[in-house]
Amino acid sequence: MKLILYTTLGCHLCEQAALIIAKVQAQHLPELQIEAIDIADHDDLVEQYGIRIPVVLSEQGRNDLGWPFDEAGLINYLSDAP
């Protein structure tokens, strides 16, 4: 399973989200692959996520999960993935 983290440099909330994702990966989903994408490199992503980051999106293309989220919320989001 792959998870995309939409982030940007200097975003302290993004750093918190990355820690939550890493903890979920280590404790519950070791097979989880994480790809961080800096939205600053893509005008369309800045427009879509600029005021919402951090945002995660599962590879299944379902709805994204925006901040704030905790471990339980992330696990629930991932377990609902098709």
Buried (B, 14 or more C-beta within 10 A) or exposed (E): EEBBBBBBEEBEEBEBBBEBBEEBBEEEBEEBEBEBBBBBEEEEBBEBBEEEBBBBBBEEEEEBBBBEBEBEEBBEBBEEEE
